[in-house]
């Protein structure tokens, strides 16, 4: 258990940030699955819409250092590769 005021505050911040980060990571995974399903179904318009929202979420997560920039670059590269081939 935390003994000082600053340690108690840091513990509260940790809990809030953990919840926020977990929800953001979950949202990214969900958007990735939606994009993959749209590509598999062959619907180009749905795939493009899903790709835009997926890339946007990745960029926002990268901006807050939640996801490594190289991981974001790899994911965006894969998405653009599929979009160009479709």
Residue frames as a rotation matrix with the C-alpha (Angstrom) as fourth column:
UNK 1
0.581 0.814 0.000 0.00
0.814 -0.581 0.000 0.00
0.000 0.000 -1.000 0.00
UNK 2
-0.031 -0.567 0.823 1.21
0.497 -0.724 -0.479 3.49
0.867 0.394 0.304 -0.83
UNK 3
-0.044 -0.092 -0.995 2.37
0.996 -0.082 -0.036 5.58
-0.079 -0.992 0.095 2.11
UNK 4
-0.743 -0.303 -0.597 2.73
0.314 -0.945 0.089 9.10
-0.592 -0.122 0.797 0.74
UNK 5
0.211 0.848 -0.485 0.29
-0.121 -0.470 -0.874 11.46
-0.970 0.244 0.004 -0.92
UNK 6
-0.082 -0.307 -0.948 2.25
-0.945 -0.277 0.172 11.37
-0.316 0.910 -0.268 -4.17
UNK 7
-0.962 -0.268 0.049 2.32
-0.247 0.934 0.257 7.57
-0.114 0.236 -0.965 -4.16
UNK 8
-0.343 0.918 0.200 -1.46
0.387 0.332 -0.860 7.47
-0.856 -0.217 -0.469 -3.63
UNK 9
0.330 0.441 -0.835 -1.97
-0.516 -0.656 -0.551 9.90
-0.790 0.612 0.011 -6.49
UNK 10
-0.506 -0.595 -0.624 0.34
-0.854 0.245 0.459 7.89
-0.120 0.765 -0.632 -8.75
UNK 11
-0.881 0.242 0.407 -1.67
0.175 0.965 -0.196 4.77
-0.440 -0.101 -0.892 -7.94
UNK 12
0.144 0.972 -0.184 -4.92
0.158 -0.206 -0.966 6.53
-0.977 0.110 -0.184 -8.91
UNK 13
0.166 -0.150 -0.975 -3.33
-0.848 -0.526 -0.063 7.74
-0.503 0.837 -0.215 -12.15
UNK 14
-0.839 -0.544 -0.008 -2.07
-0.489 0.748 0.448 4.23
-0.238 0.380 -0.894 -12.92
UNK 15
-0.484 0.739 0.469 -5.57
0.413 0.665 -0.622 2.79
-0.771 -0.108 -0.627 -12.62
UNK 16
0.444 0.686 -0.577 -7.10
-0.162 -0.572 -0.804 5.45
-0.881 0.451 -0.143 -14.88
UNK 17
-0.056 -0.562 -0.825 -4.37
-0.943 -0.243 0.229 5.12
-0.329 0.790 -0.516 -17.49
UNK 18
-0.874 -0.256 0.414 -4.55
-0.177 0.959 0.219 1.32
-0.453 0.118 -0.884 -17.48
UNK 19
-0.035 0.949 0.313 -8.26
0.433 0.297 -0.851 1.40
-0.901 0.105 -0.422 -18.21
UNK 20
0.540 0.222 -0.812 -7.81
-0.480 -0.711 -0.514 3.99
-0.691 0.667 -0.278 -20.95
UNK 21
-0.400 -0.791 -0.463 -4.93
-0.872 0.172 0.459 2.12
-0.283 0.587 -0.758 -22.58
UNK 22
-0.747 0.159 0.645 -6.75
0.117 0.987 -0.108 -1.21
-0.654 -0.005 -0.756 -22.41
UNK 23
0.326 0.944 0.040 -9.83
0.277 -0.055 -0.959 0.22
-0.904 0.324 -0.279 -24.11
UNK 24
0.385 -0.254 -0.887 -7.72
-0.776 -0.610 -0.161 1.87
-0.500 0.750 -0.432 -26.83
UNK 25
-0.713 -0.700 -0.020 -5.81
-0.623 0.620 0.477 -1.34
-0.321 0.353 -0.879 -27.55
UNK 26
-0.449 0.648 0.615 -9.06
0.370 0.762 -0.532 -3.28
-0.813 -0.012 -0.581 -27.65
UNK 27
0.549 0.668 -0.502 -10.53
-0.135 -0.522 -0.842 -0.76
-0.825 0.530 -0.197 -30.09
UNK 28
-0.093 -0.681 -0.726 -7.49
-0.935 -0.190 0.299 -1.10
-0.342 0.707 -0.619 -32.36
UNK 29
-0.877 -0.232 0.420 -7.83
-0.153 0.965 0.213 -4.89
-0.455 0.123 -0.882 -32.38
UNK 30
-0.010 0.964 0.264 -11.55
0.394 0.246 -0.886 -4.62
-0.919 0.095 -0.382 -33.16
UNK 31
0.541 0.179 -0.822 -10.93
-0.539 -0.676 -0.502 -2.21
-0.645 0.715 -0.270 -36.03
UNK 32
-0.542 -0.795 -0.273 -8.24
-0.772 0.342 0.535 -4.53
-0.332 0.501 -0.800 -37.38
UNK 33
-0.705 0.343 0.621 -10.67
0.283 0.939 -0.197 -7.46
-0.650 0.037 -0.759 -37.38
UNK 34
0.390 0.896 -0.215 -13.36
0.167 -0.298 -0.940 -5.36
-0.906 0.331 -0.265 -39.07
UNK 35
0.176 -0.420 -0.891 -10.88
-0.865 -0.497 0.063 -4.33
-0.469 0.759 -0.451 -41.76
UNK 36
-0.827 -0.548 0.123 -9.80
-0.449 0.776 0.442 -7.93
-0.337 0.310 -0.889 -42.36
UNK 37
-0.329 0.805 0.494 -13.43
0.457 0.594 -0.662 -9.07
-0.826 0.008 -0.563 -42.59
UNK 38
0.538 0.526 -0.659 -14.21
-0.254 -0.645 -0.721 -6.31
-0.804 0.555 -0.213 -45.08
UNK 39
-0.251 -0.707 -0.661 -11.25
-0.923 -0.031 0.383 -7.32
-0.291 0.706 -0.645 -47.24
UNK 40
-0.879 -0.091 0.468 -12.23
-0.054 0.994 0.093 -10.99
-0.474 0.056 -0.879 -47.06
UNK 41
0.041 0.981 0.187 -15.81
0.349 0.162 -0.923 -10.20
-0.936 0.104 -0.336 -48.08
UNK 42
-0.451 -0.311 0.837 -14.55
0.880 0.002 0.475 -8.39
-0.149 0.950 0.273 -51.18
UNK 43
0.684 0.720 0.117 -16.47
0.727 -0.686 -0.030 -5.18
0.059 0.105 -0.993 -50.51
UNK 44
-0.227 -0.884 0.409 -14.01
0.824 -0.398 -0.402 -2.49
0.519 0.246 0.819 -51.61
UNK 45
0.044 0.310 0.950 -16.00
-0.119 -0.942 0.313 0.43
0.992 -0.127 -0.005 -50.19
UNK 46
0.947 0.319 0.044 -16.37
-0.101 0.165 0.981 -1.18
0.306 -0.933 0.188 -46.76
UNK 47
0.457 -0.857 -0.237 -12.69
0.887 0.460 0.047 -2.11
0.069 -0.232 0.970 -46.77
UNK 48
-0.274 -0.561 0.781 -11.68
0.503 -0.776 -0.381 1.46
0.820 0.289 0.495 -47.55
UNK 49
0.419 0.525 0.741 -13.88
-0.381 -0.639 0.668 2.85
0.824 -0.562 -0.068 -44.77
UNK 50
0.976 -0.075 -0.204 -12.55
0.211 0.556 0.804 0.29
0.053 -0.827 0.559 -42.29
UNK 51
0.174 -0.980 0.094 -8.96
0.919 0.127 -0.374 1.00
0.355 0.151 0.923 -43.38
UNK 52
-0.103 -0.173 0.979 -9.34
0.062 -0.984 -0.168 4.73
0.993 0.043 0.112 -42.78
UNK 53
0.713 0.428 0.555 -10.73
-0.497 -0.249 0.831 4.26
0.494 -0.869 0.036 -39.26
UNK 54
0.853 -0.462 -0.244 -8.09
0.522 0.765 0.377 1.61
0.013 -0.449 0.893 -38.44
UNK 55
-0.054 -0.917 0.396 -5.21
0.791 -0.281 -0.544 3.81
0.610 0.284 0.740 -39.62
UNK 56
0.140 0.182 0.973 -6.62
-0.264 -0.940 0.214 6.79
0.954 -0.287 -0.084 -37.73
UNK 57
0.956 0.244 0.166 -6.81
-0.228 0.256 0.939 4.79
0.186 -0.936 0.300 -34.50
UNK 58
0.544 -0.828 -0.135 -3.26
0.830 0.555 -0.057 3.53
0.123 -0.081 0.989 -35.02
UNK 59
-0.134 -0.605 0.785 -1.94
0.436 -0.747 -0.502 7.05
0.890 0.275 0.364 -35.55
UNK 60
0.461 0.379 0.803 -3.66
-0.504 -0.633 0.588 8.31
0.730 -0.676 -0.100 -32.40
UNK 61
0.990 -0.116 -0.080 -2.27
0.136 0.643 0.754 5.41
-0.036 -0.757 0.652 -30.36
UNK 62
0.248 -0.955 0.160 1.20
0.895 0.162 -0.415 6.04
0.371 0.246 0.895 -31.75
UNK 63
0.090 -0.163 0.982 0.98
0.018 -0.986 -0.166 9.72
0.996 0.032 -0.085 -30.87
UNK 64
0.612 0.196 0.766 0.45
-0.723 -0.253 0.643 8.84
0.320 -0.947 -0.013 -27.21
UNK 65
-0.419 -0.904 -0.088 3.20
-0.830 0.420 -0.368 6.17
0.369 -0.081 -0.926 -27.29
UNK 66
0.279 0.591 0.756 0.68
-0.774 0.605 -0.187 3.40
-0.568 -0.533 0.627 -26.68
UNK 67
0.851 -0.074 0.519 1.81
0.342 0.830 -0.441 1.48
-0.398 0.553 0.732 -29.76
UNK 68
-0.096 -0.985 -0.145 5.37
0.347 -0.170 0.922 1.53
-0.933 0.038 0.358 -31.07
UNK 69
0.214 0.184 -0.959 5.81
-0.641 -0.715 -0.280 3.71
-0.737 0.675 -0.035 -34.18
UNK 70
-0.740 -0.529 -0.415 7.42
-0.660 0.454 0.599 0.87
-0.129 0.717 -0.685 -36.14
UNK 71
-0.738 0.564 0.370 4.46
0.441 0.819 -0.368 -1.41
-0.510 -0.108 -0.853 -35.37
UNK 72
0.243 0.830 -0.502 2.14
0.049 -0.527 -0.848 1.30
-0.969 0.182 -0.169 -36.64
UNK 73
-0.143 -0.386 -0.911 4.23
-0.868 -0.394 0.303 1.71
-0.476 0.834 -0.279 -39.79
UNK 74
-0.966 -0.226 0.123 4.10
-0.160 0.903 0.399 -2.04
-0.201 0.366 -0.908 -40.45
UNK 75
-0.359 0.913 0.192 0.34
0.571 0.378 -0.729 -2.18
-0.738 -0.152 -0.657 -39.97
UNK 76
0.319 0.467 -0.825 -0.26
-0.305 -0.773 -0.556 0.85
-0.897 0.429 -0.104 -42.19
UNK 77
-0.545 -0.601 -0.584 1.98
-0.771 0.084 0.632 -0.67
-0.331 0.795 -0.509 -44.86
UNK 78
-0.895 0.253 0.367 -0.02
0.291 0.955 0.051 -3.90
-0.338 0.153 -0.929 -44.84
UNK 79
0.056 0.978 -0.203 -3.31
0.416 -0.208 -0.885 -1.99
-0.907 -0.034 -0.419 -45.07
UNK 80
0.216 0.003 -0.976 -2.10
-0.658 -0.738 -0.148 0.13
-0.721 0.674 -0.157 -47.98
UNK 81
-0.831 -0.542 -0.126 -0.71
-0.477 0.578 0.662 -2.95
-0.286 0.610 -0.739 -49.74
UNK 82
-0.595 0.701 0.393 -4.13
0.617 0.712 -0.336 -4.65
-0.515 0.043 -0.856 -49.55
UNK 83
0.282 0.745 -0.604 -5.92
0.132 -0.654 -0.745 -1.48
-0.950 0.131 -0.283 -50.63
UNK 84
-0.166 -0.417 -0.894 -3.70
-0.810 -0.459 0.365 -1.11
-0.562 0.785 -0.262 -53.70
UNK 85
-0.968 -0.243 0.065 -4.07
-0.171 0.826 0.537 -4.74
-0.184 0.508 -0.841 -54.74
UNK 86
-0.411 0.888 0.205 -7.86
0.600 0.433 -0.673 -4.70
-0.687 -0.154 -0.711 -54.36
